[in-house]
Amino acid sequence: SLICFAIECIGLLIIWSASSAWMAGMGAFLTGSGFSLVFPALGVEAVKQVEEQNQGTALGTYSAFLDLALGLTGPVAGWVAGYYDLETIYLLAAAVVALAFILILRIYLQQRAALPRT
């Protein structure tokens, strides 16, 4: 999921700084490619964090919160665009994805440190 977040963030930054439709299209391709794999990658991690009998509930909760986040993104992006401009939306989105990258990296490093050393 770290690679997915990195690809998505790079794509958003390309869209933010795009000087042509071709660049914006390339950014959109990278953003979509990264985001399309985030959902299953994080879903696997969510399921691995709970006992087997609770995995269905964990996946359902994860899906519900992702849907909620996606549902709120449009209105929030519209609000930001009303005060600033469209480019700011992509910069803000890249910052949020970078924050997600940092959070997932932190979890990964904590889990790695907890593994027994051989």
Secondary structure, 3 states (H helix, E strand, C coil): CHHHHHHHHHHHHHHHHCCCHHHHHHHHHHHHHHHHHHHHHHHHHHHHCCCHHHHHHHHHHHHHHHHHHHHHHHHHHHHHHHHCCHHHHHHHHHHHHHHHHHHHHHHHHHHHHHCCCC
